[in-house]
Amino acid sequence: MEFNESYFAKHMAPISGSAIRDIFKLLGKPGMISFAGGNPSNAALEPDVIAPIAQEVISTIGAPILQYGATEGFIPLRESIQRYLLDSGVPCEESQVLPTAGSTQGMDLLLKALIDPGDVVLVEDPTFLGALQTISTYNAKIVAVPSDENGILPDELEKAMKQYKPKLAYIIPTFQNPTGTTLSVERRRRVAELAAKYGVLVAEDDPYHDLRYEGETLPTIKSFDKEGWIVYLASFSKIISPGMRVGAMVVSFPALLRKCVIGKQSSDLHNPLITQAIVDAYLRKGLLKEHVKRILVGYKKQLETMISGFESFPEGTKLTKPQGGLFVWAELPENINTTALLQKAVDNGVAYVPGTHFYPNGGHHNTIRLNFSNSPEDKIVIGMEKLAKVLKENN
Ligand SMILES: Cc1ncc(COP(=O)(O)O)c(C=O)c1O
């Protein structure tokens, strides 16, 4: 007998591996400068701070920390996340907070609770590749809603809500991945109003909320939510540690929260108690604010260095200059195909993600997403020079 494609479930058929993960496979070469991933800088992680906290929670809590825990989460963590969220402008009760394995799992649980094959999910155009992959797992029909430099266009969103009568829309309002754009305050208010008017749940995925290098923090979409249609997805991946896999979802409708809890039971039963307790202790000790303040200094410099690097890019390149987050997005002259040039760039020692992967309907081969958090400034300078050379040679 031969094991072949016919063994796979039909619902897995539309899903390809993440292009970013595939690009990672190209990065083994020594000296490679990668603008591809979305990792926080290693310099922004704090092993020396986390190690004693881990020791402390294990010694203090003892055996129960190694036990099974509640799907609803480690109670002290729910309290400290609620406090963090209130501070971030996310109105919520502690009972509405469900700790998740990153915001990825929050989106997965929502889809699991709501989506039958063929149901429409509205997304920004372009949007986060990981979310596209998660949505595809449920065989949803993905409908891309046009966006501009101020985020998703509310009139287009309304049109799509009327036309498709979806249950769910997915929006990244702050320093969007991949474009770095931020949804304006007025549009945030409109999104909340439209969600209530048409009865569409909106997943507000906000992992970059705290990574602001300039300008004022904006109110969350959730802060305009009067009825409960906005599900807020929070993550500590970009500000404490992606590897600990701690995030949370805020779900206002109790019946929906219950379905998410049931969905989580069959996914992973609960988040590991150890990582929940570590994040809880970290938040209770009040370490987050100072830490974020510190990492913003480095990220801001890295962003500025990357933006300067665009000076040597082909004429006609248009880039977003984000006020925060981890990415710069650019539209190159029409005749430059970043998908086709990736291998050549990698051969020259620099990697990126071709923009096409973020568009549900493909195309846009002249776009590119560059991450700056994961390369020190001197490497950003060299990497941008190498990239500019490859792009110009092929212009
Ligand atoms: C918009 C967005 N959502 C979610 C994630 C994944 O976050 P988490 O580690 O919390 O699952 C990312 C990471 O790149 C992201 O950019």
The ligand as an SDF file (V2000), in Angstrom:
LIG
                    3D

 16 16  0  0  0  0  0  0  0  0999 V2000
   -2.0040   40.2580   13.2820 C   0  0  0  0  0  0  0  0  0  0  0  0
   -1.4270   39.1070   13.9930 C   0  0  0  0  0  0  0  0  0  0  0  0
   -2.2120   38.3100   14.7020 N   0  0  0  0  0  0  0  0  0  0  0  0
   -1.7070   37.2670   15.3880 C   0  0  0  0  0  0  0  0  0  0  0  0
   -0.3670   36.9590   15.3490 C   0  0  0  0  0  0  0  0  0  0  0  0
    0.1260   35.7620   16.0900 C   0  0  0  0  0  0  0  0  0  0  0  0
    0.1650   36.0700   17.4060 O   0  0  0  0  0  0  0  0  0  0  0  0
    0.1900   35.0070   18.5750 P   0  0  0  0  0  0  0  0  0  0  0  0
    1.6130   34.6660   18.8010 O   0  0  0  0  0  0  0  0  0  0  0  0
   -0.4140   35.7650   19.6970 O   0  0  0  0  0  0  0  0  0  0  0  0
   -0.6220   33.8240   18.1850 O   0  0  0  0  0  0  0  0  0  0  0  0
    0.4980   37.7560   14.6220 C   0  0  0  0  0  0  0  0  0  0  0  0
    1.9270   37.4280   14.5680 C   0  0  0  0  0  0  0  0  0  0  0  0
    2.6570   37.7250   13.6720 O   0  0  0  0  0  0  0  0  0  0  0  0
   -0.0510   38.8630   13.9150 C   0  0  0  0  0  0  0  0  0  0  0  0
    0.7190   39.6600   13.1920 O   0  0  0  0  0  0  0  0  0  0  0  0
  1  2  1  0
  2  3  1  0
  2 15  2  0
  3  4  2  0
  4  5  1  0
  5  6  1  0
  5 12  2  0
  6  7  1  0
  7  8  1  0
  8  9  2  0
  8 10  1  0
  8 11  1  0
 12 13  1  0
 12 15  1  0
 13 14  2  0
 15 16  1  0
M  END
$$$$
